[in-house]
Amino acid sequence: MNIAYLDTPSGISGDIFLGCLLDAGWPLARLHAVAEALRLPEGSWLVDAQTVMRGPLRATLAAVEVTEGDAHRHLSDVTGIIRAGDLPPIVQQRAIAVFTRLAEAEAKVHNTTPEQIHFHEVGALDAIVDIVGVCAGLHELGVEQLHASPLPLGHGWAQTMHGRIPLPAPATLELLAQAGAPTVAAPGPGELVTPTGAALLAELADFSQPRMTLRRIGYGAGRKEFAWPNVARLWIGEEIFNAKAFNVKGADGAKKESPHESAQSASSAFQSSLVVIETNIDDMNPELYEPVRERLFAAGALDVWTTAIGMKKGRPATLLSVLASAEIEAEVARLILRETTTLGVRVYPVQRHIAQREFRTVETIYGPVQVKAKLLDGEELGAKPEFEDCLRLADAAGVPVGMVYAAALAAAHHNPIERDRTAIEIH
């Protein structure tokens, strides 16, 4: 499984997170495409990135500039902008989930409801691009699980639309408390963890350091200069599973190949810490399955599917199945019990082998399309264009989506992945 670990020695914000993703190989052109997909007013935004030095360290500084004045948006306004954007459903779901967390935290701090909260700084277009951009970048880099380090919280005061407030910002503290996030002493005073950064990690990350094989490191820079390097680091690689099974020793003390190791090779990753959570439902409106599916994916499910089945007395029914990591089993089960009419769920462990996948962008006569390539033992076996990209370009060109899809497929086969490229590998 392709995973990432966000190391935050100097805290985190939306633009620092974006800088990490860009430095790790996510093309700036794709961040431009995300901003364009949000259909923001023409000329209201500018997205850029540059290489900077923070102390002795090189890092990428992401800059999202907007020309609008003070923004006073409700949660419904922000979600409306995101839903109207031409973005993959999973990116929309995750971005909306981040903003929902923000609204809930702000509501508790200000003694009101999430629907009544006026987003100020975090409702501005630059914050929207930051959050949607981070969700899109993680998705396009193929990161299936995000982990994060403990967060350093600095002291002091900040001037906001609500007036002068103590640091850490109350919303930041509330977000981290809801997520049970670990904290450490900050290297100095100041706002090192912003509400945007806290919301992103509270919603998307597991606060633990995983066992992983490192493939790439991305450095994101903060705007402020401190007495220490103001950077965060995104480690990208593959999770290491069943570590004990790969250290079997014989009587002579020499390392022996375990049964698991002999059955597996670098061509695929073996993942055993997964569960299937499922339930039979015969009394729910079929229209309700799609929002349930969206919420399950937003919660971190790896796959969600439904199967038509027959139950006792000849009643037609639906089998709802979810594939997820064992760590979120309880959360997924609770979500199913809350969002459907079922009275119980079944859970059982599963194992899977995963082929390598790599993402890249190909050029067609209609425009750029992202494709996902399948590899085995380093050999590319096929590629699949992203349907949302094809649909967007087809609408713009006024042609059938199948023509764009075919053009992207031809371009992918004509330009297979070169093994010395810095493409992200997903195991």
C-alpha positions in Angstrom: 0.0 0.0 0.0 1.3 3.5 -0.9 1.3 5.6 2.3 2.7 8.9 3.5 3.9 10.2 6.8 3.8 14.0 7.4 6.6 15.1 9.7 5.8 18.4 11.3 8.7 19.8 13.4 7.6 23.4 12.7 3.9 22.8 12.5 1.5 22.6 9.5 -0.7 24.9 7.5 -2.6 24.4 4.2 0.1 26.1 2.1 2.9 24.1 3.8 1.1 20.9 3.1 0.7 21.9 -0.6 4.4 22.7 -0.7 5.2 19.2 0.5 3.0 17.6 -2.2 4.5 19.8 -5.0 8.0 19.1 -3.7 7.2 15.3 -3.7 6.4 15.3 -7.4 2.8 16.5 -7.8 2.9 18.8 -10.8 2.1 22.5 -10.3 0.0 22.2 -13.4 -2.3 19.8 -11.6 -2.8 22.3 -8.8 -3.6 24.9 -11.5 -6.1 22.4 -12.9 -7.7 21.9 -9.4 -8.2 25.7 -9.0 -9.7 25.9 -12.5 -12.0 22.9 -11.8 -13.4 24.9 -8.8 -14.7 27.4 -11.4 -13.7 30.4 -9.4 -14.2 33.8 -10.9 -11.7 34.5 -13.7 -8.8 36.6 -12.5 -9.7 36.1 -8.8 -6.8 33.7 -8.0 -3.1 32.9 -8.7 -1.3 29.7 -7.9 2.5 29.6 -7.9 5.4 27.7 -6.3 9.0 28.5 -5.8 12.1 26.9 -4.3 13.3 28.6 -1.1 15.8 28.1 1.7 14.6 27.8 5.2 17.8 27.8 7.2 20.1 25.2 5.6 17.2 23.3 4.0 15.7 23.6 0.5 11.9 23.5 0.3 9.0 24.4 -1.9 6.9 27.4 -1.0 3.4 27.1 -2.4 1.5 30.4 -2.9 -2.2 30.7 -3.5 -3.2 34.4 -3.9 -6.7 35.7 -4.3 -8.1 39.2 -5.1 -11.4 39.0 -3.3 -12.0 41.1 -0.2 -13.1 39.8 3.2 -14.9 36.5 2.8 -17.9 35.6 5.0 -19.1 32.2 3.8 -21.3 29.6 5.5 -20.5 25.9 5.3 -23.2 25.6 2.7 -21.5 28.2 0.6 -18.2 26.4 0.7 -19.6 23.0 0.1 -21.6 24.4 -2.8 -18.4 25.7 -4.4 -16.7 22.3 -4.0 -19.7 20.3 -5.3 -20.0 22.5 -8.3 -16.4 21.9 -9.2 -15.3 19.4 -11.8 -13.4 17.2 -9.3 -13.3 13.4 -8.6 -16.0 12.5 -6.1 -13.4 11.3 -3.5 -11.7 14.6 -3.6 -15.0 16.5 -3.1 -16.0 14.2 -0.3 -12.7 14.6 1.6 -12.6 18.3 1.1 -16.2 18.7 2.3 -15.4 16.5 5.3 -12.5 18.8 6.2 -14.6 21.9 6.1 -17.4 20.1 8.1 -14.9 19.4 10.8 -13.8 23.1 10.8 -17.5 24.2 11.1 -18.1 21.8 14.0 -15.0 23.0 15.8 -15.8 26.7 15.2 -19.4 26.1 16.3 -18.4 24.7 19.6 -15.9 27.5 20.3 -18.5 30.2 19.5 -21.5 28.5 21.0 -23.5 28.1 17.9 -24.3 25.5 15.2 -22.1 24.5 12.2 -24.8 25.8 9.8 -24.7 29.3 11.4 -20.9 29.6 11.4 -19.4 32.4 9.3 -16.1 31.2 7.9 -13.8 34.1 7.7 -10.1 33.3 7.0 -10.8 29.6 6.3 -13.7 30.5 4.1 -11.6 32.6 1.7 -10.8 31.3 -1.8 -7.2 30.7 -0.9 -8.2 28.4 2.0 -10.6 26.6 -0.3 -7.9 26.0 -2.9 -5.5 24.9 -0.1 -7.8 22.3 1.3 -9.2 21.0 -2.0 -5.6 21.0 -3.4 -4.3 18.9 -0.6 -7.1 16.4 -1.0 -6.5 16.3 -4.8 -2.7 16.0 -4.4 -2.9 13.1 -2.0 -5.4 11.4 -4.4 -3.3 11.9 -7.5 -0.1 10.8 -5.9 -1.9 7.6 -5.0 -1.5 8.0 -1.2 -3.9 5.5 0.3 -3.2 6.2 4.0 -1.8 9.4 5.6 0.0 9.4 8.9 1.2 12.4 10.9 3.7 13.2 13.7 2.8 14.9 17.0 2.1 18.6 16.4 4.1 21.4 18.0 1.8 24.1 19.6 3.3 27.5 20.1 2.0 30.2 22.5 1.3 33.9 21.9 -1.6 35.9 20.4 -3.1 36.3 16.9 -5.3 39.0 15.4 -8.4 37.6 13.6 -11.8 38.7 12.4 -13.0 37.8 15.9 -10.4 40.0 17.5 -7.3 39.1 19.4 -7.2 35.4 20.4 -4.7 33.3 22.3 -2.6 30.7 20.6 -3.0 27.9 19.7 -6.2 29.2 18.1 -9.3 27.8 19.9 -10.6 26.1 16.8 -7.2 24.5 16.3 -7.3 23.1 19.8 -10.8 21.9 19.4 -10.0 20.1 16.1 -7.0 18.3 17.7 -8.9 17.4 20.8 -11.7 15.8 18.7 -9.1 13.8 16.8 -7.2 12.8 19.9 -4.0 14.2 18.3 -0.7 14.1 20.2 1.1 17.4 20.8 4.7 18.4 21.7 6.3 21.5 22.9 6.9 24.0 20.1 10.5 25.2 19.2 9.3 28.7 19.8 6.3 31.1 20.0 3.8 31.8 17.3 1.0 30.1 15.4 2.7 26.9 14.1 -0.5 24.9 13.5 -3.3 26.7 11.7 -6.9 25.7 11.9 -6.7 24.7 8.2 -3.7 22.5 8.9 -5.3 21.0 12.0 -8.6 20.3 10.1 -6.7 18.5 7.3 -4.8 16.2 9.6 -7.8 15.7 12.0 -9.9 14.4 9.0 -7.3 12.7 6.8 -4.5 11.5 9.0 -3.7 8.8 11.6 -1.4 10.2 14.3 1.2 7.4 14.3 4.5 6.7 12.6 4.2 3.6 10.4 6.8 1.0 9.4 7.5 1.9 5.8 10.0 1.7 2.9 10.8 5.3 1.9 10.7 6.2 -1.8 10.5 10.0 -1.8 10.6 13.0 0.6 8.9 16.3 -0.1 9.8 19.5 1.8 7.1 22.2 2.2 8.1 25.7 3.4 6.2 28.1 5.6 5.9 31.8 4.7 7.5 33.0 8.0 11.2 32.9 8.8 12.0 31.5 12.3 15.1 30.8 14.2 14.7 27.2 13.0 13.9 25.8 9.6 10.2 26.4 9.1 9.4 23.3 7.1 7.3 20.1 7.1 8.4 16.9 5.4 6.2 14.4 3.6 7.6 10.9 3.5 6.1 8.7 0.7 6.6 5.0 0.4 5.2 1.6 0.9 3.9 0.2 4.2 5.8 -2.8 5.6 3.5 -5.7 6.6 4.1 -8.8 8.5 7.6 -7.8 9.5 8.0 -10.8 11.8 7.3 -13.2 9.0 10.3 -11.9 7.1 12.8 -12.5 9.8 12.6 -16.3 10.2 16.0 -17.8 11.3 17.1 -21.5 11.0 18.9 -23.5 13.5 22.3 -22.2 12.3 21.1 -18.6 12.9 21.0 -17.8 9.2 18.0 -15.9 7.9 15.6 -18.3 6.1 13.0 -17.4 3.5 9.6 -17.5 5.2 6.6 -19.1 3.5 5.1 -15.7 3.0 8.3 -14.4 1.4 8.6 -17.3 -1.0 5.1 -16.7 -2.2 5.6 -13.0 -2.7 8.0 -10.9 -4.8 8.6 -7.2 -5.5 5.8 -7.5 -8.1 3.1 -7.2 -5.5 2.5 -6.1 -2.0 0.8 -8.4 0.6 -1.6 -6.7 2.9 -3.2 -8.6 5.7 -4.5 -5.9 8.2 -7.8 -5.5 6.3 -11.3 -6.4 7.2 -14.6 -6.7 5.3 -17.6 -5.2 7.0 -20.9 -6.2 5.6 -24.6 -6.3 6.2 -27.9 -7.5 4.5 -30.5 -4.8 4.0 -34.1 -5.3 2.7 -35.9 -2.2 3.9 -34.0 0.8 2.8 -34.7 3.3 0.0 -32.2 2.5 -2.8 -31.5 6.2 -3.3 -29.8 6.3 0.1 -27.0 3.9 -0.8 -25.0 6.5 -2.7 -24.7 9.0 0.2 -23.8 6.1 2.5 -21.1 5.1 -0.1 -19.8 8.6 -0.1 -19.6 8.8 3.7 -17.8 5.5 3.8 -15.2 6.6 1.4 -14.7 9.8 3.2 -14.2 7.8 6.4 -11.3 6.0 4.7 -12.9 2.9 3.2 -10.7 1.3 0.5 -13.7 0.0 -1.5 -17.5 -0.1 -1.1 -19.9 -2.2 -3.2 -23.4 -3.6 -3.2 -24.7 -6.9 -4.4 -28.3 -7.9 -5.1 -29.3 -10.9 -2.9 -32.4 -12.8 -1.9 -33.5 -13.2 1.8 -36.1 -15.3 3.6 -39.6 -15.4 2.4 -38.3 -14.4 -1.1 -37.6 -10.8 -0.2 -35.1 -9.0 -2.5 -32.3 -7.3 -0.6 -28.9 -5.7 -0.9 -25.6 -6.8 0.5 -23.6 -3.8 1.5 -19.9 -4.6 1.7 -16.9 -2.4 2.8 -13.2 -3.1 2.5 -11.2 -1.1 5.1 -8.1 -1.2 7.3 -8.6 -2.9 10.6 -7.7 0.4 12.4 -11.0 2.0 11.3 -13.3 -1.1 11.7 -15.2 0.4 14.6 -15.7 3.8 12.8 -17.0 2.1 9.7 -19.3 -0.2 11.6 -20.7 2.7 13.5 -21.2 4.7 10.3 -23.2 1.8 8.7 -25.3 1.4 11.8 -26.0 5.1 11.9 -26.6 5.8 8.2 -28.6 2.6 7.1 -31.6 0.7 8.5 -29.6 -2.4 9.4 -29.5 -3.6 13.0 -26.1 -5.3 12.8 -22.9 -5.9 10.7 -20.6 -8.8 10.2 -16.8 -8.4 10.2 -14.1 -10.8 9.0 -10.4 -10.4 8.2 -9.1 -10.6 4.6 -5.8 -10.6 2.8 -5.0 -9.2 -0.6 -2.1 -8.9 -3.0 -1.8 -5.6 -4.9 -0.1 -4.9 -8.2 2.1 -1.8 -8.5 0.3 1.3 -9.9 1.8 4.6 -11.1 0.2 7.8 -12.1 1.2 10.2 -14.9 -0.3 12.8 -17.2 -0.5 12.2 -21.0 -1.1 14.8 -23.6 -4.0 14.4 -26.1 -5.4 16.7 -28.8 -8.1 17.5 -26.3 -5.8 18.4 -23.4 -3.9 16.6 -20.6 -5.4 13.5 -19.0 -4.1 11.6 -16.0 -3.7 7.9 -16.4 -3.1 5.1 -13.9 -0.7 2.4 -15.1 -0.6 -1.2 -13.8 2.9 -2.8 -13.3 4.2 -6.2 -12.4 7.9 -6.9 -11.8 8.5 -3.4 -13.2 6.7 -4.2 -16.5 3.8 -2.0 -17.5 0.8 -4.2 -18.3 -1.8 -1.6 -19.1 -3.0 1.9 -18.3 -6.4 3.4 -17.6 -7.3 7.1 -18.2 -9.1 9.0 -15.4 -12.7 9.2 -16.5 -13.4 12.5 -14.9 -10.6 14.1 -16.9 -12.0 12.6 -20.1 -15.5 13.7 -19.3 -14.4 17.3 -18.6 -12.4 17.5 -21.8 -15.2 15.9 -23.8 -17.7 18.5 -22.5 -15.3 21.3 -23.4 -14.6 20.0 -26.9 -18.2 19.0 -27.6 -17.2 15.4 -28.6 -18.2 12.0 -27.2 -16.3 11.1 -24.1 -15.3 7.8 -25.7 -13.2 9.7 -28.2 -11.2 11.5 -25.5 -10.9 8.2 -23.6 -9.5 6.5 -26.7 -7.1 9.3 -27.4 -5.8 9.2 -23.8 -5.4 5.4 -23.9 -3.5 5.6 -27.2 -1.2 8.3 -25.7 -0.6 6.1 -22.6 0.3 3.1 -24.7 2.5 5.2 -26.9 4.5 6.6 -24.0 4.8 3.9 -21.3 6.3 4.7 -18.0 10.1 5.0 -18.0 11.6 3.3 -15.0 14.0 6.2 -14.3 11.2 8.7 -14.0 10.2 10.1 -10.6 6.7 8.7 -10.8 5.1 7.6 -7.5 4.9 3.8 -7.1 2.0 2.3 -5.2 2.4 -1.1 -3.8 
